[in-house]
Amino acid sequence: MKHTIATRMEQVAPFHVMKLLARAKELEAEGRIIVHMEIGEPDFDTPPPIVMAGIDALDMGHTHYTSALGLDELRAAIANYYQMNDGADVNKNNIVVTPGSSSALQLVCAALVNPGDEVILTDPGYPCNKQFVQITGGIPTFIQLQEEKNYVVTLDDVKAKWTDKTKAVMLASPSNPTGVLVNTATLDEIANFAREQNGYLILDEIYHSLVYDCDVKSFAGRHENVFIINSFSKYFCMTGWRLGWLVAPEAFIDSIDRLAQNIFLAAPTVAQYAALDAFKPATIEILESYRKEFKERRDYLYHALGKLGFGMKGKPEGAFYLYANSAKFSNDSFQLAQDLLENAGVAITPGIDFGEHLANEHVRFAYTRSIDQLELGVSRLAEFLS
């Protein structure tokens, strides 16, 4: 039999970092100690109050399906969190709980994008976004973010890429891989411009609560043509629970409800009950201590990498990444990442995982390990690169 794989799969590129991660595990199996700065997953365990809430949910038999839109109590808790934390007027009926934020992005693209519609993305940017657009028949177009401008996106950038085929612009704030914020005034300008073109803004806020030097409010509830994506994975340290959410315009809720029923039926029930404790004061106190430690790690690694010769225009405001110019050491970011893994025992992510614009001259460091581990990694880098 001749197997015929769908042609769309030719457009789906692998994560290069997964090859590096697999090799790192092989080296660890051989007895090597590897410093992991490649994967964007918090090293902190899920806070105990959330874990206990999950155990209680199991004990109480909460193991059946919920509504496709999510547990009503959790949707209300998320809406209250927006009100208390951001002063944002968000109705729980506009909130959809999803199996991770990727599912939320998939729902938005499926409900919004027709074949041939264009969606503006950023380069560098989160690599999966392009796949979500393409799998619905959309056409991704890219704003090439400039290192000398610290990867900041502007209204002029969006206008330059917008055509009569454009349906939406998809941004992240803070972003992966750069950690850069888009300020509220700029987002307002972009949302207003998109509305004038009968278009939409899709805004990824999964790192929203991981901002370190300023108080930034969520963009939720400000415009009728904006989709907000968030997740329990990053700030709430619930990666394995597979839980995210979406704030969608009212006009799309019915369509998204029907899509969710057909694609995944509902988010994991136990995870939803556990997440009810994510917003309680005792949990937030724990999470804020994690955020403080992330800030200390960022400050250390930013200065340490700069001294080694990695180029960064400014200290990123959020997330837990440093996107650094590595042209001083190599014009092949994947080869550099391989060399650092094999010879220095340090795992990082090559820029080619985040786009094409100068991608071979950049690498990403995730400060998702303790300061002691970061110091070990930096000392190894210093020895190898010298």
N, C-alpha and C positions, 0 to 999 in steps of 0.2 A: 504493500500500500504506500502510495506517495502522500505524505502528510503536507497539508497546505495551511500554513500559519497565516493569520490575518495580516494583511499588508500594513495595517496601522502599527504593528509591533516593530516595524523597521524604524519608526520614529521614537521608540521608547529606549532611551539610553540607560545603561546601568550606572549605579553609583560607583565611581572609581574607588571611593574610600572603602567600599565593602571588600574589595580585593586586598586592600592594605590591612583591613581589620582581620580578614581570614589569615593573612600571613603573620600578623602579630600574634594571633592565637597559636599558630604553629610554633613560633619562636618561644612563646611562653611554655608550650608543652615540652620544649627541649630544655627548659630551665632558665631561659632568659627572662630578665625583669624589664618589662616594657612600660614606658610612661605614656599613658593614653591621653592625647589632646585632640583626638579626631572626631569623636562622636558627640553630638549635641544632646546629651542626656545628663540631667543632674546626677551627681554621685550621692546625694542625700536620699535616704529612704523616705517613703511616704510617712508623713507625720502620724504618730500613734493615734490621735483622736480619729483620723480618717480610717485607719486600719481597724480600730475597734468598732467603728460604725459599720464597716463592712462585715465583720464577724457577727455583730448583732443582727444585721440584715439576714445573714444565712440562718442564724438561730431562729429567727422569726418567720422563716419560710418565704422570704422575698426573692424567689427564684423563678418567677414567671415573667412573661412579657409585660412591658409597659406600653403606653401609647407610642406610636411611631415618632411623635413630636417630643417625647420624653416624659419623665415623671413630673406630674404637675407641681408637686412640692419643690422639686429642684428648679424648675423653670421660674417659680416664684422667688426662690432663694437667689438665683442669678440676677433677676430683675431688681431685687432689694439690694444686692451687692453693688450694682451700678448706681443705685440711688444714694447709698451710704458712702461709697468710696469715691465716686466720680460726680455726684450731683446730677446724674444723667436720668432723664425721664424715659425709661424703657418699659414697655408693657410686656408682661410675661407671655402674652399670646403671640408676640413676635419672636420668641426664643425657641429654637429647636436644639434639642440635645442629641449629639451624634457620637458614633464610635470613633473618637479622635477628630482632630481638626481637619485631617485630610478628607474625611467623609463629608464634612461641612463644605469644603471647597468643591468637592465632586458634585454635591447637590446644587450649589450655586451655578456652576458651569452648565449642568444639565438643564436647569430650569431657565437659564438666561440666554445661553449661547446657541444660535442656529448655525448649521453648516455654512461656512463662508464668512461668518462674522469675525471681526478682528478684536483681539484683546491685547491691550498694551501691558507689557511686563517690564521689569528692570533687569539689566545685565551689569553686574552680578545680581543674582537673586536666588530664591529657593528653587531648586531644580524641578521639583514635582509640579510646580504651577503650570509650566509649559505642557506637561503631559495631560493635566486635567482639561486644559483648553483644547488640545488636539484630539483627545478621545471623544469629544462631543462634536467634532467637525470644525471647530474654530481655528483661527489662524493667529498664532502668537506673533506680535511685533515687539521690538525691544528698544527701550531707552538705554543707551550706553552711559552708565553713571561714571563720572570723572573723578579719578583719585585726587586730583589737585583741588577739587571742590568738595572733598571729603564725602563723596558719594551721595550728596544731597539731591533729591529730585525737586523740580520746580514746575510751576504751571506752564512755563514756556516749553519745558521738555515734553509735557503731555500734549500741548497744542501742536508741537512739531510732528508728532507721530499720529495724531488723530486724523482719520479720513472719514469719508461718508459710509465706510463699511465698519467703523469701530463701534463696538457695543459697550465696552467697559475698559477701565484701567484697573489693574490689580497691583496694590502696593502693600508693603509691610512696614510697621513702625512699632518698636524697633525692628530692624531687619536682620535676616540671616542671609549672607554671612557678615555684614559690616557692623551690625549693632547700632546703626545710625537711626535717629528719630526723624520723622517728618513733622514739622511743627503744625499746630492746629490751624493757624492762619492759612498756611499753604494747602492743607487738606480742605479747608472751607472753599478756597479758590478752585481747587480741582473738582470738588463735588458740584459746585455751582456751574462750572464750565461744562461738566459732563451732563448735568440736567438740561442745560440749554441745547445740547446736542441730542437730547433724548437718550442719554447714556447713563452709565452707572459707575460707581466706585466700589470696588471690593477691597476691603482693608483687613489685613492680617494683623491682629493684635495679640498673638499668642505669647509674646514677650512683654506685654504692656506693663505688667506689675514688676518686671525686672528692669527698672530704670533707677539710676544711682545718684545723679547730681541735681535733679530737678523734679518738680511735682507735675506730672503730666496726666491730664484727665483723658478718659476714654472718649473716642469720637462717636460712640453710640448715641442714638437719639437725636442727632443734630440735623440730619437730612433724610428726605424720603426716598432718595435714590442710592442709598449706601447699604452695603452688606458688611457686617462685622463678623470676623472669625476669631474665636478664642479656644483655649484648651486648658484642661486640667493637668497637662503633662509637664510644663516647664516650671512655672512659679509654684504650683501646688505639688510638684514632685510625684505625679501619678502616671508616669509613662506607661507602665504595664497594665493599667486599669482600662486603657483605651477609651477615653472620654473627652469630648470637646463640645463646643456649642456654636451656634450661629444666631445672629440677630438679623432678621430679614424684614424688608418692607412688607406691610400687611398684604399687598396684592399678590405676593408670591407664596404665602404660607400654605394655601390649599395645594398648589402644585408641588411644593416641597414635601408636604405631608404624603401625597400620593407617591412621589418618588422614593421617599424613605421607606414606605411600606413595601415597595417592590425591590429595593436594592439591599437593605439590611434589616428591615422590619422594626428594629428598635436598638438603642444602645444597651450595653450590658446592665442588667437590672441591679445586681449587687454593687457595681461601681457607682451607679446613680444614687443609691441609698447612702453609700459611703461618702459621696461628695457633698451630701447635705451638711456634713460636719466641717467641710473645707472652709466655710466662711465664718465659723464661730471664733470668738476672740482668742481662745486658747490655741487654736490652730494657727491663726494669723500671727500670733506672737512667735511661734516656732518658725513659720515661713519668713518672717521679717529677719530673724536671726540668720537664716540661710542667705537672704538677700544681702545682708551686711557682709557676710563672708565672701559672697561672689564679688562684691565691690572691692574688698581687700585683695582678692586674687587678680581682678582686672588691673588694679593700680600697680601691683607688683609686676605682672607679666608685661604690661604695656611698656614700662620703663626698661625692664630686663631685655626684651626683644629689641627695643630701640638701640640699646647699647651694643647688641650683637650685629646690627646693621640691617635689620628688617625695617622697611619704610612704612610709616603710618602718619597721615597728616594731622589727625586729631584723635583724642581718646574717645572711644565709642560711648554713647550715653546709656546703652542698655543691652539686653540679651546677655549671652556669656561667650562671646566670640571676639577675636581680634583678626581682622583681615589685613594681611601684611604684604607689602611688595617684597618679593624675594629675588628680584632681577640681579641683585648684587652677587647672588650665589648660583643662579641657574636660569636659563630661559625655557626650562621644561619642568613645570611644577609637579607633574606626576613622578618624573624621574627623581627630582629632589626629595619628594616625600618617600619614595622607595629607598633612596640612599640613607636618609635620616633614620628610617626604620631599621634597615639592615645593619648599619654601621654605628648608629648612636643609640638605638633602642628607644627612639621617640616617634610616636605615631601622630601624624597631622593630616589634614585634608588638603588635596591639591585644588587650586583655583578652577581647574577645568570641570569640577563638579557643579560650579555655580554659573556657568555661562561660557561665552567665547571672548568677550572683550578683555584683552590683556590677561586672559585666564592663566596662561603659562608663566606669567610673571608674578603670580600671587598664590599665597597659601593661607589657610585658615587654622587658627589655634583656638581650641575650646578650653576655657578655664573651668572645666568641670571636674577637677581633681584638687586635692588639698594643696595648701601652700608648700608643704614639704615635697610633694610629688612634682609640683611646678618647678621648685628650686632644683630638684634632681634633673628634670628635663632640660632646664636652661644650662646647667653645668655641662651636661652631655652635648648639647648643641654647641656651646662655646668651644669645647675641646675638638669636636669634629669640624666645625666650620673654620677654625683657625688654621 
